[in-house]
Amino acid sequence: MADFGTDEGGGFNAISRSYKNDPTIEHYVKLRRENPDAEIEVSVVGGMDQLMFMEPELRKFGFDPQMVAGVLDADPEAISALSLQILERTIEARDLARSGQTHLTRRGLVVPDKLINWLIACMLDSLSWTDELYIPRDLIVLIRERLGGSNLEYEQASAAHQKRWSAIIVGGQLKARGIEPSFRMLAKILKVSPTTVMRWFPDGEFEEEIARVSTWFDENGQMRSLSDITRRPLQTK
């Protein structure tokens, strides 16, 4: 494995050594704030000694120690291969849980979270240790999955906000044409359930918002001029 993050006298620079002696986030933030432009080598997980110790555990769950050795050298192909394998094992575990085979987890046939977390930490630290700092996309997907996946709460809230906005626009357009919109009508147009549309408009906001936006359209449902619209801004909650 390569050596890096050295000072002129050899070995890690003083700031990196200081962090490695106390690798807490409190210590790291203090060092970074005091040395905003310094190169701080942050790897503290992994290494050949740890790999030798972990070899039985890796083999137990089907991970090739030679591939993990490549990961420790920041080989992008090894990192991608390991990330994909962990994702595949995650899918298998999810399918087993859905089928009710939770006993397999108890029998140790599902990769434990602590092992997955250690492998991810090894992959990240190897990128710092070798000064590569290139994260393969397979690892990005794996980390994102561990953090909650692509359908995070904020993403769901953003999507709901956009659909609520669409409901207001469509509802206002219908009202301008003389059609009184309903939850069921908008739900059918937006391909959601009526109860979902109802949740978007608590406390009687439905009629209020749609009535305001209906002034943006003429009786044919065509949008009025921009100058007219800007005089009637939409105030969504």
Secondary structure, DSSP 8 states (H G I E B T S, - for coil): ----SB-TTSSB-HHHHHHHHS--HHHHHHHHHH-TT-------S--HHHHHHHHHHHHHTT--HHHHHHHHTT-HHHHHHHHHHHHHHHHHHHHHHHTT-THHHHTT-S--HHHHHHHHHHHHHHHHHTT-----HHHHHHHHHHTT-SS-HHHHHHHHHHHHHHHHHHHHHHHHTT----HHHHHHHHTS-HHHHHHHSGGGHHHHHHHHHHTTB-TTS-B--HHHHHTS-----
